[in-house]
Amino acid sequence: MDAGMATAVKYRARYDRYNEIPYNAYDGSAVRQLPGEEVLQPRPLVRPKERVVARPKVRVREAGRVAPFAVAGFLAIGVFAVLLLFSYVNLAVISQQVVDLRSEMTELRSEEAKLRAQYELAYDLESIEADMTASGTMVKPQNGQSIYVDLSEPDSVTLFDQEETSGGQGFLETFQSIVTEIVAYFQ
């Protein structure tokens, strides 16, 4: 069998019911049939069948009660949202107060500088010295009254008028003073 014959057999097997329709049933456009020859029938235009989508039947849940935990959760979220808003408002108020206090601090620092300058001018040492020397309560020092201390040598301390004890008696006194200090510490 060649490919053409297989196609014809296929069509003939597929459209056997059309072969039983009489020749005169056609409108005249059909080709004449010669003896011993089979005429292939035209394929009718068939629309493909539309598939009906089978949707699963969904059972709808009955309206139930509202869970108390859900209500409590929504209330908690609402409370937290309100608290968050209040904290933002407080933060804005506090930041404004900080700005006000900083500006006030700069004003006070400038005022402090002015007041220090006035304070230093209020106590003029030269005028005080002139007033005290004029009244006689203060006298300028004479050359014999000035004492100079020489600090060029290293520091050392020598205590005079102290009895030096040595040997067993010195050890006994040292031990006695240590015990006395310890007892005084814990009292």
C-alpha positions in Angstrom: 0.0 0.0 0.0 1.3 3.4 -0.8 0.6 6.5 1.2 -2.3 7.7 -1.0 -4.2 4.5 -0.7 -3.7 4.4 3.0 -5.2 7.9 3.3 -8.2 6.9 1.1 -8.8 3.8 3.2 -8.5 5.9 6.3 -11.1 8.3 5.0 -13.4 5.6 3.8 -13.2 3.8 7.1 -13.9 7.0 8.8 -16.8 8.2 6.7 -18.6 5.0 5.9 -22.0 6.4 6.8 -21.7 9.0 4.0 -21.3 6.3 1.4 -24.8 5.2 2.0 -26.3 8.5 1.0 -27.7 8.3 -2.6 -26.0 10.2 -5.4 -28.9 12.5 -6.1 -29.0 13.7 -2.6 -26.1 15.9 -3.4 -26.6 19.3 -4.9 -24.9 18.4 -8.2 -21.5 19.6 -7.4 -20.4 16.1 -6.6 -18.1 14.4 -9.1 -19.5 11.6 -11.2 -18.6 8.2 -10.1 -17.1 6.0 -12.7 -17.7 2.3 -12.5 -15.0 0.6 -10.4 -13.8 3.8 -9.0 -14.5 5.1 -5.6 -15.0 8.7 -4.9 -13.5 10.2 -1.8 -16.0 12.2 0.1 -15.1 15.7 1.3 -14.4 15.9 5.0 -17.1 17.9 6.7 -16.0 20.8 8.8 -16.4 19.6 12.4 -15.9 21.9 15.2 -13.8 20.4 17.9 -15.9 19.6 20.9 -15.5 22.0 23.7 -14.5 20.4 26.9 -16.6 21.3 29.8 -14.4 22.1 32.7 -15.4 20.1 35.7 -14.9 22.3 38.6 -14.6 20.6 41.9 -17.5 21.3 44.2 -16.3 23.5 47.0 -18.1 23.2 50.2 -18.6 26.6 51.7 -17.8 26.9 55.4 -20.7 28.1 57.4 -20.4 31.5 59.1 -19.0 30.7 62.5 -18.3 32.7 65.6 -15.5 35.2 65.8 -12.5 33.8 67.7 -11.8 35.7 70.9 -8.1 35.5 70.3 -8.6 37.3 66.9 -10.5 40.1 68.6 -7.9 40.3 71.4 -5.2 40.4 68.7 -6.8 43.2 66.8 -7.4 45.1 70.0 -3.7 44.6 71.0 -2.5 45.8 67.6 -4.8 48.9 67.9 -3.5 49.7 71.4 0.1 49.3 70.2 -0.5 51.6 67.2 -2.0 54.3 69.5 1.0 53.9 71.9 3.4 54.2 68.9 1.7 57.4 67.8 1.9 58.8 71.3 5.6 57.9 71.5 6.2 59.7 68.2 4.3 62.8 69.5 6.4 62.7 72.7 9.6 62.3 70.7 8.7 65.4 68.6 7.9 67.4 71.8 11.2 66.3 73.5 13.2 67.1 70.4 11.6 70.6 70.3 12.5 71.1 74.0 16.1 70.1 73.3 16.3 72.6 70.6 14.9 75.3 72.9 17.2 74.4 75.7 20.3 74.5 73.4 19.4 77.9 72.2 18.8 79.0 75.8 22.2 77.5 76.8 24.0 79.5 74.1 22.3 82.7 75.3 23.3 81.9 78.9 26.9 81.3 77.9 27.1 84.6 76.2 25.6 86.3 79.3 28.1 84.4 81.5 31.0 85.8 79.5 29.6 89.3 79.9 29.1 88.9 83.7 32.6 87.5 84.1 34.0 90.5 82.4 32.0 92.8 84.7 33.1 90.8 87.7 36.7 91.2 86.8 36.2 94.9 86.3 34.5 95.2 89.7 37.6 94.1 91.6 40.4 96.1 90.2 43.4 95.1 92.2 45.3 98.4 91.6 42.4 100.5 93.0 42.1 98.1 96.1 45.9 98.5 96.7 45.7 102.2 96.4 42.8 102.4 98.9 44.5 100.1 101.4 47.9 101.8 101.2 46.3 105.3 101.5 44.4 104.3 104.7 47.5 102.7 106.2 46.1 99.2 106.7 48.4 97.8 104.2 52.1 98.6 103.8 54.5 97.7 101.1 57.1 95.1 102.3 60.6 96.3 103.0 63.7 94.5 101.7 64.3 92.9 105.0 60.8 91.4 105.1 61.2 89.4 101.9 62.3 85.8 102.3 63.6 83.8 99.4 63.5 80.0 99.3 66.1 78.1 97.4 64.6 75.1 95.7 67.7 74.0 93.7 68.6 71.2 96.1 66.6 67.9 96.2 63.8 67.7 98.8 64.6 66.1 102.1 63.0 66.2 105.5 64.8 66.0 108.8 62.8 65.8 112.0 64.5 67.2 115.1 63.6 66.7 118.7 62.6 63.1 118.2 64.1 60.3 120.2 65.6 57.5 118.2 65.1 54.1 119.5 66.9 51.0 118.2 67.0 47.3 118.8 64.4 45.3 120.7 62.7 48.3 122.2 62.2 49.9 118.7 60.7 46.6 117.4 58.4 46.3 120.3 57.1 49.9 119.9 56.6 49.4 116.2 54.6 46.2 116.7 52.5 47.9 119.4 51.7 50.8 117.2 50.6 48.5 114.3 48.3 46.5 116.6 46.9 49.7 118.0 46.1 51.0 114.5 44.5 47.7 113.5 42.2 47.7 116.6 41.3 51.4 116.0 40.5 50.6 112.4 37.9 47.9 113.3 36.2 49.9 116.1 
